[in-house]
């Protein structure tokens, strides 16, 4: 009795998925679904993480200047920004994997909009929308303290499970 190619492929895929265990993407990083041209999901919606610190504003990055870091593709607006990021990514990465800082402060993972940002104590924070951003700004230190406390508990939990 011959097994069809589809049945065989399904069995192989199921075996491989079982051997690999649960998917790594437990929403630890806020990325755009799918893959970027760099071969990894796109982080920061394609904005340059270094520009917030050097230009004081969100700037779109380029596919030609993309770099994959810890499974996410980051785009940069200049070779200088790319090189600075490569030297010390932790200086430029958004907090909480790029999720909304206020959302994390209440134990949730909301999308972080790169246009609604704040640098506080040398760290980049994003927020979901203008209303939530305004709420975050009412008590930046308190919201960051709550988010820092919550992040350790929710970092490895899928957003849908929160």
For each residue, the residues with C-beta under 8 A, 3 or more apart:
1:
2:
3: 7 8 11
4: 7 8
5: 8 9
6: 9 10
7: 3 4 10 11
8: 3 4 5 11 12
9: 5 6 12 13
10: 6 7 13 14
11: 3 7 8 14 15
12: 8 9 15 16
13: 9 10 16 17
14: 10 11 17 18
15: 11 12 18 19
16: 12 13 19 20
17: 13 14 20
18: 14 15 21
19: 15 16
20: 16 17
21: 18
22: 26
23: 26
24: 71
25: 28 41
26: 22 23 156 157 158
27: 30 97 99 109 157 158 159 160
28: 25 97 155 156
29: 41 43 70 71 72 97 98
30: 27 43 94 97 98 99 109 111 112
31: 40 41 42 43 72 98
32: 36 41 42 43 45 46
33: 41
34: 41 42
35: 39 40 41
36: 32 39 40 41 42 63 66 73 75
37: 63 66 73
38: 42 63 66 67 68 73
39: 35 36 68 73
40: 31 35 36 68 71 72 73
41: 25 29 31 32 33 34 35 36 71 72 73
42: 31 32 34 36 38 45 46 72 73 75
43: 29 30 31 32 72 73 74 98
44: 47 48 49 61 74 75 94 98 114
45: 32 42 113 114
46: 32 42 60 61 75
47: 44 51 58 59 60 61 75 114
48: 44 51 52 58 59 60 61 74 75 76 77 78 81
49: 44 52 74 76 85 92 93 94 124
50: 53 54 76 81 82 84 85 92
51: 47 48 54 55 57 58 59 61 77 81
52: 48 49 55 56 57 58 92 117 119 124
53: 50 56 91 92 119 124
54: 50 51 81 84
55: 51 52 59
56: 52 53
57: 51 52
58: 47 48 51 52 114 115 117
59: 47 48 51 55 77
60: 46 47 48 75 77
61: 44 46 47 48 51 65 66 74 75 76 77 81
62: 65 66 75 76 77
63: 36 37 38 66 75
64:
65: 61 62 75 76 77 78 79 81 82
66: 36 37 38 61 62 63 73 74 75 76
67: 38 73 74 76 82 85 86
68: 38 39 40 71 72 73 74
69: 72 74 85 89 93
70: 29
71: 24 29 40 41 68
72: 29 31 40 41 42 43 68 69
73: 36 37 38 39 40 41 42 43 66 67 68
74: 43 44 48 49 61 66 67 68 69 85
75: 36 42 44 46 47 48 60 61 62 63 65 66
76: 48 49 50 61 62 65 66 67 79 81 82 85
77: 48 51 59 60 61 62 65 81
78: 48 65 81 82
79: 65 76 82 83
80: 83 84
81: 48 50 51 54 61 65 76 77 78 84 85
82: 50 65 67 76 78 79 85 86
83: 79 80 86 87
84: 50 54 80 81 87 88 91 92
85: 49 50 67 69 74 76 81 82 88 89 92
86: 67 82 83 89
87: 83 84
88: 84 85 91 92
89: 69 85 86 92 93
90: 93
91: 53 84 88 122
92: 49 50 52 53 84 85 88 89 124
93: 49 69 89 90 98 124
94: 30 44 49 97 98 112 117 124 125 126
95: 101 123 124 125 147
96: 99 100 101 104 109 112 125 147 151 155
97: 27 28 29 30 94 155
98: 29 30 31 43 44 93 94 112 126
99: 27 30 96 103 104 109 110 111 112 126 159
100: 96 103 104 108 109 110 111 112 113 126 127 128 132
101: 95 96 104 105 112 118 125 126 127 136 143 144 147
102: 105 106 110 127 128 132 133 135 136 143 147
103: 99 100 106 108 109 110 127 128 132
104: 96 99 100 101 107 108 109 146 147 150 151 154
105: 101 102 136 143 144 146 147 150
106: 102 103 146 150
107: 104 150 153 154 162
108: 100 103 104 154 159 162
109: 27 30 96 99 100 103 104 154 157 159 162
110: 99 100 102 103 128 132 159
111: 30 99 100 128
112: 30 94 96 98 99 100 101 116 126 127 128
113: 45 100 116 126 127 128 129 133
114: 44 45 47 58 117 126
115: 58
116: 112 113 126 127 128 129 130 132 133
117: 52 58 94 114 124 125 126 127
118: 101 124 125 127 136 137 140
119: 52 53 122 123 124 125
120: 123 125 140 141 144
121:
122: 91 119
123: 95 119 120
124: 49 52 53 92 93 94 95 117 118 119
125: 94 95 96 101 117 118 119 120 136 144
126: 94 98 99 100 101 112 113 114 116 117
127: 100 101 102 103 112 113 116 117 118 132 133 136
128: 100 102 103 110 111 112 113 116 132 133
129: 113 116 132 133
130: 116 133 134
131: 134 135
132: 100 102 103 110 116 127 128 129 135 136
133: 102 113 116 127 128 129 130 136 137
134: 130 131 137 138
135: 102 131 132 138
136: 101 102 105 118 125 127 132 133 139 140 143
137: 118 133 134 140
138: 134 135
139: 136 142 143
140: 118 120 136 137 143 144
141: 120 144 145
142: 139 145 146
143: 101 102 105 136 139 140 146 147
144: 101 105 120 125 140 141 147 148
145: 141 142 148 149
146: 104 105 106 142 143 149 150
147: 95 96 101 102 104 105 143 144 150 151
148: 144 145 151 152
149: 145 146 152 153
150: 104 105 106 107 146 147 153 154
151: 96 104 147 148 154 155
152: 148 149 155
153: 107 149 150 157
154: 104 107 108 109 150 151 157 162
155: 28 96 97 151 152
156: 26 28
157: 26 27 109 153 154 161 162
158: 26 27 161 162
159: 27 99 108 109 110 162
160: 27
161: 157 158
162: 107 108 109 154 157 158 159
